[in-house]
């Protein structure tokens, strides 16, 4: 084999390997990310007003974004809807569901017993059930005793076929389990 042919094969092999590697990396992505919670489509004012009403009281926090809090009809679950700075009224870009506390009983209650996402995620699900919906391409995974936390992320969400219409650069979803059952989840578009 001539040196010229050998170099050509090496260059072609390297290019092919790089493109295959990039393709393998691109395939490891969260499957069909959630964009709705109990009928509320993220960033969609109209759907939010139908479910939680207009002009919900926002709580300011040093640790997080401004948010509105609601409780399920049975008081067992809390729904937190987060507003990004500069967003229009009633446009929520992130949502969190967690086990209700005694403090949650003082919140506005909604006629919903269990807050459920468009993909079917709700508190009490097992780790295997959540992974069956979204896959195992985690950004991070932590375990401490009986608690497990994992997080998905889609960078370049503004170019992603399923998410580009929202116009945000990063989508994330995080799930927290205790004794194998989902006790909290949060998902949406990271504040830029």
C-alpha positions in Angstrom: 0.0 0.0 0.0 1.4 3.4 -0.9 1.9 6.1 1.7 -0.7 8.2 -0.1 -3.3 5.5 -0.1 -2.5 4.8 3.6 -2.9 8.5 4.6 -6.2 8.7 2.6 -7.5 5.7 4.5 -6.5 7.1 7.9 -8.2 10.5 7.1 -11.3 8.8 5.9 -11.4 6.5 8.9 -10.9 9.4 11.3 -13.7 11.4 9.7 -16.0 8.3 9.7 -15.2 7.6 13.3 -15.9 11.3 14.3 -19.2 11.3 12.5 -20.3 8.0 14.1 -19.2 9.3 17.5 -21.2 12.5 17.1 -24.2 10.5 16.0 -24.0 8.2 19.0 -23.8 11.2 21.3 -26.7 12.9 19.7 -28.9 9.7 20.1 -28.5 9.8 23.9 -31.4 12.2 24.5 -34.4 12.3 26.8 -37.3 10.7 25.0 -40.3 13.0 24.3 -39.9 15.6 27.0 -42.9 16.9 29.0 -44.3 20.3 28.3 -47.7 20.1 30.1 -48.9 19.7 33.6 -52.6 19.1 34.4 -53.7 20.9 31.2 -51.2 23.8 31.5 -48.9 24.0 28.5 -45.6 25.7 29.5 -45.4 29.4 28.4 -49.1 29.3 27.2 -51.1 31.9 29.0 -54.5 30.7 27.7 -54.1 27.1 29.1 -52.8 28.4 32.4 -55.7 30.8 32.9 -58.1 27.9 32.2 -56.6 25.8 35.0 -55.4 28.2 37.7 -57.1 31.5 36.8 -55.6 34.8 35.9 -53.2 37.0 37.9 -52.1 34.4 40.5 -50.2 35.9 43.4 -46.5 35.4 42.8 -44.0 34.8 45.6 -40.6 36.4 45.2 -37.6 34.3 46.5 -33.9 34.9 46.8 -33.3 31.2 46.0 -35.6 30.8 43.0 -37.7 32.4 40.3 -41.0 34.2 41.1 -43.7 31.5 41.5 -47.3 30.8 42.2 -48.3 27.9 44.5 -51.4 25.7 44.4 -52.6 22.6 46.3 -54.5 19.6 45.0 -58.2 19.2 46.1 -57.2 16.6 48.7 -54.2 18.7 50.0 -51.8 15.9 49.3 -49.8 17.6 46.5 -48.5 21.0 45.8 -48.0 22.5 42.3 -45.5 25.4 41.9 -45.5 27.3 38.6 -42.5 29.5 37.9 -42.4 32.7 35.9 -39.3 33.9 34.1 -38.3 37.5 34.5 -39.7 39.5 31.5 -42.4 36.9 30.7 -46.0 37.9 30.2 -48.6 37.6 32.9 -49.7 34.0 33.5 -46.9 32.5 31.3 -45.2 29.8 33.3 -42.0 28.3 31.9 -41.3 25.8 34.7 -43.4 23.6 36.9 -42.8 21.6 40.1 -45.0 19.0 41.8 -44.1 17.9 45.4 -45.7 16.2 48.3 -48.0 18.7 50.1 -47.0 20.0 53.5 -49.2 21.4 56.3 -48.3 24.9 54.9 -49.7 23.9 51.5 -53.2 23.6 53.0 -53.4 27.4 53.1 -52.8 27.7 49.4 -55.4 28.1 46.7 -56.8 24.6 46.0 -57.5 23.4 42.5 -60.2 20.8 41.6 -57.4 18.3 40.7 -56.6 15.4 43.0 -53.3 14.5 41.4 -51.1 16.7 39.3 -50.1 14.8 36.2 -47.9 15.7 33.2 -48.8 15.2 29.6 -46.6 12.1 29.5 -48.3 10.7 32.6 -45.8 11.5 35.4 -47.3 11.8 38.8 -46.1 11.5 42.4 -45.8 7.9 43.6 -44.4 6.5 40.4 -41.4 4.1 40.6 -38.0 4.8 39.2 -38.5 2.2 36.5 -41.8 3.8 35.4 -40.2 7.2 35.0 -37.1 5.8 33.2 -39.5 3.8 30.8 -41.0 7.1 29.8 -37.8 9.2 29.3 -34.9 6.8 28.9 -31.6 6.5 30.8 -29.7 9.4 29.3 -29.3 11.3 32.5 -27.3 14.4 32.9 -26.7 13.5 36.5 -27.7 10.8 39.1 -27.2 10.9 42.8 -28.1 8.5 45.5 -28.0 8.9 49.3 -29.5 6.3 51.5 -33.1 5.7 50.4 -33.1 8.9 48.2 -32.4 9.0 44.5 -32.3 12.1 42.3 -31.7 12.2 38.6 -31.9 15.0 36.0 -32.3 15.2 32.2 -31.2 18.1 30.1 -31.6 19.0 26.4 -29.2 21.7 25.4 -30.0 23.6 22.2 -33.7 23.1 22.9 -34.4 26.0 20.6 -33.2 23.8 17.7 -34.8 20.6 18.9 -37.7 19.4 16.7 -40.0 18.9 19.7 -39.0 22.0 21.7 -37.9 24.7 19.2 -41.4 26.3 19.1 -40.9 27.4 22.7 -37.7 29.3 21.8 -35.6 28.5 24.9 -32.0 27.3 24.7 -32.2 24.7 27.5 -34.9 22.2 28.7 -34.5 20.2 31.9 -36.4 17.7 34.0 -35.5 16.5 37.5 -37.0 13.7 39.5 -36.5 12.9 43.2 -37.4 9.5 44.7 -37.6 8.3 48.3 -37.8 4.5 48.9 -38.2 4.0 45.2 -41.3 6.3 44.8 -41.4 9.7 43.1 -41.8 12.5 45.8 -40.9 15.6 43.7 -40.4 16.5 40.1 -39.6 19.7 38.2 -39.4 20.4 34.5 -39.4 23.2 32.0 -37.1 25.7 30.4 -34.1 27.0 32.3 -34.1 30.7 32.8 -31.5 32.1 30.3 
